[in-house]
Amino acid sequence: MDIWNLFDCLQTYKKIINEEEEKGGKSAHIYINVSTGSKVSSIAGTLACMIWKGTPYYAHIYSGPELQSDHNAYYLYQLDRFRHWNIRLYTLVV
C-alpha cells in the first residue's frame, strides 16, 4: 500500500473491513486508528469509516520525563473517538 495515495489507502481499508465482516458478520464493528501513518492514510481511514460504517479514533501517547530512562516506554493516556457522518453511496442507473 502506498500511504501517500488516497485511493490505494481506501482500497486497502475496504479490503480489511470486508475481511473483518466476513469473520465477524455484518454486525462486526471496525475501529480505525487515524493517529498514525501519513496524513493521507489518516484521511483515508476517516473516509473509510464514513463510507463503510467504522469508528475512527485518535490515540494520545505519553512519554513524560519519568519514562525517559526507557526509550521504548510509552503509554496511552487518552483515546478520542470522534464524531463523523456517514456517506451513502448510490448507484446511478441510466
C-alpha positions in Angstrom: 0.0 0.0 0.0 1.3 3.4 -0.9 0.5 5.6 2.2 0.7 8.7 0.1 -2.0 7.6 -2.4 -5.6 8.2 -1.1 -7.2 5.7 -3.4 -4.7 3.0 -2.6 -5.3 3.6 1.1 -9.1 3.5 0.7 -8.8 0.2 -1.3 -6.7 -1.3 1.5 -9.1 -0.2 4.2 -12.0 -1.6 2.2 -10.3 -5.0 1.9 -9.6 -5.1 5.6 -13.1 -4.1 6.5 -14.6 -6.7 4.2 -12.3 -9.4 5.6 -13.3 -8.5 9.2 -17.0 -8.5 8.2 -16.6 -12.0 6.7 -15.1 -13.2 10.0 -17.5 -11.5 12.4 -20.6 -10.9 10.2 -22.1 -7.6 9.3 -22.5 -6.8 13.0 -18.7 -6.6 13.4 -17.7 -3.1 14.4 -14.4 -1.8 12.9 -12.2 0.8 14.7 -9.5 2.6 12.7 -6.6 4.3 14.3 -6.1 7.6 12.5 -3.3 8.9 14.8 -0.5 7.1 13.0 0.7 7.0 9.4 0.7 9.8 6.9 -2.0 12.5 6.7 -3.3 10.9 3.5 -3.7 7.5 5.2 -5.4 9.2 8.2 -7.8 11.0 5.9 -8.4 7.7 4.0 -9.1 6.0 7.4 -11.7 8.6 8.3 -13.3 8.4 4.9 -13.4 4.6 5.1 -15.2 4.9 8.4 -17.7 7.3 6.8 -18.3 5.0 3.8 -18.2 1.5 5.4 -19.5 2.3 8.9 -16.4 2.1 11.1 -15.3 4.3 14.0 -12.2 6.4 13.7 -10.1 7.1 16.8 -7.1 9.1 17.8 -4.7 7.7 20.4 -2.8 10.2 22.6 0.5 8.8 23.7 2.5 10.0 26.7 6.3 9.6 27.3 7.0 12.0 30.1 10.3 12.7 31.9 9.8 9.8 34.3 9.8 7.4 31.3 12.9 8.9 29.6 15.3 6.3 31.0 13.5 3.7 28.9 13.3 4.9 25.3 10.6 2.4 24.5 8.3 3.4 27.3 5.1 5.0 26.2 1.6 4.6 27.4 -1.8 5.5 26.1 -3.3 8.3 28.3 -6.4 9.3 26.2 -8.4 7.7 23.4 -10.7 10.0 21.4 -13.4 8.6 19.3 -14.6 11.5 17.1 -17.9 12.1 15.6 -18.2 11.5 11.9 -21.0 11.4 9.4 -21.9 8.5 7.2 -21.6 8.8 3.4 -24.2 7.0 1.4 -23.2 5.6 -1.9 -25.7 5.5 -4.7 -25.6 3.7 -8.0 -26.7 5.8 -10.9 -28.7 3.8 -13.4 -29.0 5.3 -16.8 
